[in-house]
Structure formats: C-alpha cells, structure tokens
Amino acid sequence: MVWVVPPHALQQYYSLPLYTDGLRFNWLFHISLALFKNPGRVETDIKKKKKMVSSKLLFLFALSTLALQVSAFADNNEKNEENPGLVMNFYRDSCPQAEEIIKEQVKLLYKRHKNTAFSWLRNLFHDCAVQSCDASLLLDSTRREMSEKETDRSFGLRNFRYLDTIKEAVERECPEVVSCADILVLSARDGIVALGGPQIPLKTGRRDGRKSRAQILEQYLPDHNESISVVLDKFSSMGINTPGLVALLGAHSVGRTHCTKLVHRLYPEVSPEINPDHVEHMLHKCPDAIPDPKAVQYVRNDRGTPMILDNNYYRNILDNKGLLIVDHQLATDPRTKPYVVKMAKNADYWSKEFSRAIAILSENNPLTGTKGEIRKHCSVANKHN
C-alpha cells in the first residue's frame, strides 16, 4: 500500500498554526504511521508532474511535527490550568463563601445607605470602560500618579469606603484571595438586584491592576456630551453593540445628575429639545448657571421611580425629559431610537439586553492568571520588594 498525498494538502496542513486540533492530530498521526509501515515511496503530484519524494524524509518531517503538536498540547493544558481566565464561581475552592459574603454586605449597606447601589453600578462602568476591569478606579493618588477618582470625569463618584468594608469582610474569611476587581463587579451585580433590576450571572477570576489609568481615561470613557456616533464607537470597542448601549444607558433611570453636568442645557438659554414641563423642575433644582460643586446640587434622573432600575427611563427620554445630551440623542438618532421605543414598551427585552451588556462590560480585558495582583487594601497597590 502506498499513500498518495496531494501537495496542496501537505502545504495547507503544514502552513497552519500548531493547534491541538484532534482531527488534524489524528490525520498527521496516521500519515506518519503509514509512512513508517511503508518504507517505499510516497507519490505526490506537483504541477501535474510526478515527483518521487523520499519516504524517510517525509516520515521524519511528519514525526517532528507530531512531536511539536504533542508539546503544544501539553503546554496549552499547563497554561489553561495556570490561567483559566474568567469563570463562574472562580472562588469555589479557594474561598467558597466569597460571593455570599459580598451579597450579604451589599444588602446590609444598602439598608443603611440607599445610594450605595447607585455608586456600585457607576463604579462598574467607570472602571471597566477604561481599558480593563482591574479596580484601577479604586487606587488613591500617589506622588507619581493621579487617581482616576480625582479626575473631573469622576466627579460625583463616592462611597468607596463601603467597598473597603466589603473587602475587609471577605479578608476576614479568606485573606489575600479575592480581588478588589471581583468585589467591584460583584457589588455592582448585587446592587442591581437591590434596585429591583435583573439577577445577572457574572464570571469571576479578575486580578487587580497596580497603577492608575487616569492619563488615558478620556480616551476610553464615553462622555455624555459626545456625539452618539462617538459613544457608539467607544462601546463597540468593548464588544457592546447598539441595543447593548441603549440598554446600559437605562441605568440612568436611577440616581441623580449633578447640576454641573447639565447647566449648559439651561443657561444662558434653555435647550429647545427639553420638554417645557420638565424645564421648570430642572431650573428649580439648578438655579445657578455656575453651580457650586460643594453645594451638591442635582436633579433626579427619573422623578417617577427614582429608586428602581427599570425601563421608565426610555419613556422619559421619548417624552424629551432626558437630562443629558446623550439621553436626547439616544431617543432621536435613527440608529438607537428603534431600540429605545422597543425597550420603553417591553421591560423583558430591556432586562435581557441590559444583562447581556453588563456581562460584556464586566469582562472587558481583565487581568487573569499571574497578571496583576490581589490587593490587600483596595485603595493601595501591594508593596513589592
């Protein structure tokens, strides 16, 4: 028996990267075995001419490639064991109580301070949208680096001390095991439930970054004053499509908007797009063209259900009651309006898309395996000798 192997098959096979594909592995093994059993010659057809190729050379070539495949398979298995990436219930063995501790802490803190849930949800966006879900947002400023928390774009972010409270509770049970990045993500997940939103299964296994990303924050973090095209592009770079973006902005149904973020729509002239009935309320809450940031003047995002994460936001912006420019654009741009209309009518559809988008956002370029670290304190990177 003589194996006839077309040259294009050999060329196609050997030009491929070395993957541990079972089909190609077996194909290569059987060719090698056949060549070993038939020390004759292998016929190959090259440009319609028959050329005789030494079976010994082909056998050695195939055998060496087989060895590389086996090596690659072993290396890949070792790599997967060391770095499983993000998975459900990552701490099942190392800290089985971790997620339950976080959930209970979120419930306790929400009972005492209702606005903590808004903060946890916003933290997820501000951390994960800036290149990586690595808890860089939580780091304090140092002599060399400014904290993301202290940038203008982070104005209004607060309640970081409660994340420290959760971290301390987890550390008491499992010291130096659970990352601040995972605590940030899981607190947002449980905060969403506290606000009446959907229960979203989220993966864990993130590790903490060691430095602030304040210098590149503007490059990645979508801004409420940017055009809808820019906002769509920034979310798309994270893998979030148009309905996902529309669903995520439904988070504007809870919490508040500081007057400093919206006075340009009221002064010196009121933006004509705003519903006149809503203008009076906005002017009452933001009476100054240049608000004092220390006064903490704000307008509730949703006057109807301000403490419930629901689809009422979409009905508001269709009625021109959105506070921010991005809210208005979302309800009027032909690329996003159909989804706004659908989510205003169908709460289940919004919930499904919101859950999917939150999951994608939470998995944006995480540090896993041996990258990063597990911080002892969320506001400070560990000291390394």
N, C-alpha and C positions, 0 to 999 in steps of 0.2 A: 504493500500500500504506500502510495506517495501522496503527500499533502500538497495541493496546489493552492497557493496563497496569492491572490491578486495584489500587485504592488500598491494599488491605491488603498487597500485595506490596511496593509502594514504602515503605510505613510500616515493614514488617518489615525490609526491607533497610537503610533509612537509620537505623533505630534501633539497628542492630548496631554494635559497636566496629569500628574500622578494622583489620582483619587482612588479611594478604596472602594471602587465600584465592584460589587460582586460579580456582575455579568462579565465585565472585562477581565477581572481577575481569573475567572474560570476559563474564559476564552484563551487567555495567554498561557494558562497552565496546561491546557490540553494541546495547544500547539507545541509547547516545549516538550511535553511527554511524547507526542507523535514524532517529533524530530529525534528524540532520544531513541525511540524504538526503531526508527527507520534511518539508519546511518547512510542512506543513499543520498539522493539529491532532491532539492525542492525546486519545482518549476515555477517560475514567475514570468508573467507576461509584461514586458516593458515596451511601450510604444509599438505594440504588435509584433515585437521580436522576442523570440525565446532566448532567455539567458539562463545559464546554469549557475546556481549560487551554492557555495559550499554549505552543506547542512550543519557542519560543525560550527562554522562562524555564526550562522543564524541561531543555532542552539545556544551558544554561549551568550549571544546578544539577548535572546529571549529570557534565558535563565537569569542574567544580570538584572534585567528589567523586573522580572518576577521578584528577585531579592529586594529591589527598591520598593516595589509595591508592598511587600510584607513589612519592610521597615517603616514605610509611610503609614501603614495601617496601625502599627504599634505606637508610633509617635502620636498619631491622631487620637488613639484611645487614651494615651497618657495625658495628652493636652486636655481632652474632654473631662477626665477625672479631676484635673487640677483646676479647670476653669469651666464649670458647667453653664456659665452665663446666668441670665435671669430665669428663675423657675418659680413655680407655685410652691409656697411653703418652704422656702430655702432653709429656714432655721429649724426644720422638723427634728433634726437630731442634735444640733448644737445648742438650741435654745427653744424647745418646743412651746414654751409659754409666751414667747415674744409677741406674737400678733394679738393674743388675748390681753396681755398687759397693756399694749398700746391702745386697744379698743376701749378697755375699761378706763384708762387715763383720759382719753378723749371724752368719754361720757361724763366723767366727774368734772373735768374742766369746763365743758360746755354748760353743765348745770350751773356753775358759778359765774361763768363769763360767756354769755351767748355769742359775743363777737369773735371768740377764738376760732370758730368754724370757718368764718369768712377768711380769717388770716391763713389758716392751714390750706384752704383751697387756693388762695392767691400765691402762697409760698410755692406750691407745686408749679404754677405757671412761671413765676419769676426765676425759679431755679432751673427747671428742666428745659425751658426755652432757650437758655443761654448756653448753648453748645453741649451741655451734659447734665444729667441728673446726678450730681455728685455732692450736693449740700454745700457748694461753694458760697451760696447765698448766706449761709449761717455764720461764716467766718467774720470775726472782728477785724478792724483795720490794724495794721502793724506799721512800724516805721518805714517799711519799704512798699507796702501795698495798701491801697484804699479798699475798704469793704464794699461789696455790692449793696449792702444795706444802707450805705451813706450816700449813694448816688441820687441825683434828682429823680431818676426814673423809679426809685424805690420809695418815694415819698408816700407816707401813709401806711407802709408795712410796719407791723407791730406784733406784739405777743410772742416774740422769740423766746422769752423766758419760759413760756409754757412748754415749748419743745424741749428745753433743758429739763423741765420737770418730768416729762415722759422719758427722756434719756436716762435720768437718774433712777427712775423706777425699773427700767429694763436692766441697767447696770447692776442693780442690787441682786437681780436674779442670775444674770449672765454677763459677767464683766468682760468688756472688750470683745464682744462677739457681734452685736447688732450695730450696723452702721447708722450714722445720722441721716444719710441719704434715704435709707429704707424707712426710718422713723418719719422723715418729712413726707414721703409718699404715702405711707400707711395712715398717718394722721389726717392727710387730705381725704383719703378714701373713707375713713370713718367719720370725718367731718361732713362729707357729702350726705351720708346716711342721717346724721344728726339734723341736717337741714331739710330732711324729707326727700332727698334725692335717691337715685338708684344705688343698690349694692353692686359694686364693681369688683370682680376678682382681679387682683393685681399681683404681678410677679415680684419677687424679691431676690436679693443677692448683690445689690449695689454696694460699692465701696466709696469712701469719702475722698474728695479731692483735697489737695494740700495748699492750693492757692486761690485767691480771689480772681474772678473773671470780670472785674469792674471795667478794665480797659477795653474789652470787646463787647460789653453789654449792649450798646446801641446798635451794633452790627446785627445782633441776633434777636433782640427782644422787640416784638411788634409794638407799635405805638398807636394810641387811639386817635392821633391827629394825622397819621399817614393815610395815603390813598388806599382804597380797598384792594387795588392791584398789588401794592407792596405788601400789605398784610397777608393776602392770599399766597404770595410767593414765599414769605417767611414761614408760614405754616406748612406749605408744601415741602419745603426743605427738611421738615421734621417728619414727613410722611403723612401729614394730615391733609385730606382733600377738602373740597369746598363744603359739602354737608358737615364734615367734621368741624371745620372752622365755625360755621354757623351755629352748630350745637354747642361748642365750647363757649362761645360768647353768651350763651344762655346763663352762664354763671353771673352775668350782670343782673340777674333777677334778685340777687341777694346783696347785702352790703350797702355801701354808700360810695358816692363820688365826691371828692373834695372840691370845694369851690375853685381852687387854683387851677383845676383841670378843665373847668367848663366856663369860666367867666368870659372867655373870648367869644363865646356864643351869645353873650348877653350885653356886653359893653364893647365899644360905645353904642352899638345898635344891636337890637335883638335879631338873631338869625331868623329869616322868614320861614325856614323849614319847621321850626318848633311850633307845636300846637299851642295856639293862643291861651287855651285854658291851663296849659302847663307852665306857661311863661310866668304867670303871676306867682305861682308856688316857687319857682326857681329864683325869681328876684327876691322873694321874701327870705329864702334861705341863704342867698348870696347877695347881700345888699351893697357890697363894695366891689368896685372894678379891680382893685388890687387888694385881695384878701390878706389878712394877717395869718401866716401859716401857723402861728402859735395859738390862734383862736379856734382852730379845728372846725371850720365851717364846712358843712357838707349838705348834700341832697341825697335822700334815699333813692336807690336805683329803681325800686318798684314800690310805689305807695300802696298798692293793693295787697300784696303778700310779701312784705319786705324781709321776712324771716324764713321763707320757704323757697327752696330751689325747685322751680317749676317752669312751665312754658309760658307763663304770663308775660315774660319779657318780650316775646315775639308779638303779642297783641299790642303791647305798649308802643313798640317801635313802628308797627304798621299804622298806629294812630298818631305818629310823629311826636311821641313822648320820650324818645331816647335822649339821654343826657350828653352823650359824646358824639363826635363826628362819625366815628366808626359805626355807632348804632344807627345813625341816619343812613349811611351808605349801605349798610347791610340790608336795610329794608327797601332800598331803591335801586341798587345795582342789579342789572338783569342776570348776572351770574349767581347772585346769592338770594335774591328776592323769592324765587320759587320755593326754596328750602325754608325761608322764613315763614311763608304762607302755610306750608305743609306742617311745620312744627307748631305754629300757632293753633292749628286745628287738631293736631294729633300728638298728644303727650307721650304716647308709647313710642312713636317714631323718634321724637326728640330724645327720649331717655336712651333708646338704643344707640343712636348716633353719638350722644354725649358720652356714654360709657365706652364706646369704641375709641373715641378721640382721646379721652382721659388715659386709657390704657396705652395708646401710641405715644402720647406726650410723656408718660411716666417711664417709657423705655427708650427715651431719646439718648443714644450714645452713652450708656452708663459705663462706669469703671467696674470691672469684674475681675475675678481670679486673683492675681497678685498685684494688680494695678491699684494705685491709691493706698488707702489705709482704713482702719476702723478707729475713728477718733474717740478719745476718752471723754472729751468735752466738745460739744458741737460747735462752739464759737472759736475754738483754737485748734490749729493743726498740732499733731503729736510732735514732740521733740525727738530728733534722730541724731544719734552720735556720729 
